[in-house]
Amino acid sequence: MAKSKSVYECSKCGAQFPKWTGQCQDCGDWNTLLESAATIKAPTTAKTARFEGFAPKAQVQTLPQVSVKGTPRFSSGMAELDRVLGGGLVPGSVILLGGDPGIGKSTLILQSLALLSTENKTLYVTGEESAEQIALRAQRLGVQDAELDLLADNQLEGIIEVAQTHKPDVLVVDSIQTLYTEGLQSAPGSVAQVRETASRLVRYGKQTQTIVILVGHVTKEGALAGPRVLEHMVDTVLYFEGEQNSSFRLVRAIKNRFGAVNEIGVFAMTDRGLQQVTNPSAMFIKRAQKDATGSIILVSQEGTRPLLVEVQSLVDQSSLANPRRVTVGLDNQRLAMLLAVVNRHAGFSLYDQDVFVNVIGGVKVHEPAADLAILLSVLSSFKNKALDDNLAVFGEVGLTGEIRPVQRGQDRLKEVEKLGFTRLIMPRGNLAGATSDKLKILPVSTLQQAIDLAFE
């Protein structure tokens, strides 16, 4: 009786090797090779040949010969989602949406498809839930009357055959990790299955100009499950972010071939589904109490959207040999660096203090423009002195104690003025052309100047 052969496949890049080694020779990651049955390709049949073909042969063109036209787009039905996508959906594009379990991925997709189905043909393929479960969710969201086609299946060949018959404008697969193809023997969700099924769905979308939306699972580290090549194959990668105990949800573009990256859309989860938040700054800066120490308003920038958020800090005497430095929504390593800067250039020693910093509302801010807000918030708690409620700040703090300019300073200034603040501390390097009749602009060049103006 012949032995069944096995191979060792990298869980990161999908490379295969006949023997196990500690390091993948293709991507360089360690301890990622997993044993699996050898992949056996099924013979191509007339049934599979219809979608296995290649696109018409391309012709060589010089760059001036290429016709540059506006990319055609149409609305997804939700303005916040259109913003993240770069203005709307593009025919032939492939979108990958990832997020934690229960964060609202299927809810967002179902609401958007219900709006799209009024003018476009849509097909919702679910590999995890039954059609009855989707109908129950639609009833809860109030979209049970939408002209939306459903297909509960997870076999790739059957899905593409149905898609070729119905010819939808938008095809949604929820989720890509549940699909399998008969050409591979590995289980659904394996590296080989995810790579192969996604590759053929991408090819189908490109050849038929169908918009393909793939819903993906994430690992416990927060990255999309499956091979890294999955993110390279698609045109747009969106992450659904938010805390489980918070009603706010953020859709962030990590990759977008048709728009800006790091653009965000803001939603609020309600009992009737996701509601769009058109003015998120007003939601994130609602303070529970006035004159609270350790609180300040940061003018952040997410993509092309200025966003005002509240930063809170708590500084307390530490009983530990190594005081704690804890951040929520911020870079923990950057906090340690900023505390060293304020010790060296402003004379505030916090080596024996526990420092906790939090961004209210579950927002994640990782841009350098948050430096000045973090330090002023920490010093407010340390000195037990509240800052002005009408004060907003932004600016990057350098290791030499200087306040460096940041991008889109004018957009940040306009957002502060629109929301009724009266004072703004900003880098002097962003002062060019900055004028306001309602806002007192306080430009600073050093950290010490910012501290003096904030606590005057």
Secondary structure, DSSP 8 states (H G I E B T S, - for coil): -----EEEEETTT--EESS--SB-TTT--BS-EEEEE--------HHHHHHH----------GGGS-------B--S-HHHHHHHTSSB-TT-EEEEEE-TTSSHHHHHHHHHHHHTTTS-EEEEESSS-HHHHHHHHHHHT-TTS--EEEE--BHHHHHHHHHHH--SEEEEE-GGG-B-TT--S-TTSHHHHHHHHHHHHHHHHHHT-EEEEEE-B-TTSSBSS-THHHHHSSEEEEEE--TTSSEEEEEEEEETTS-TT-EEEEEEETTEEEE-S-HHHHHT--SSSS-TTEEEEEEEETTEEEEEEEEEEEEE--SSS--EEEESS-HHHHHHHHHHHHHHH----TTEEEEEEETTS----SGGGHHHHHHHHHHHHHT----TTEEE--EE-TTSBEE--TTHHHHHHHHHHTT--EEEEEGGG-TT---SS-EEEEESBHHHHHHHHT-
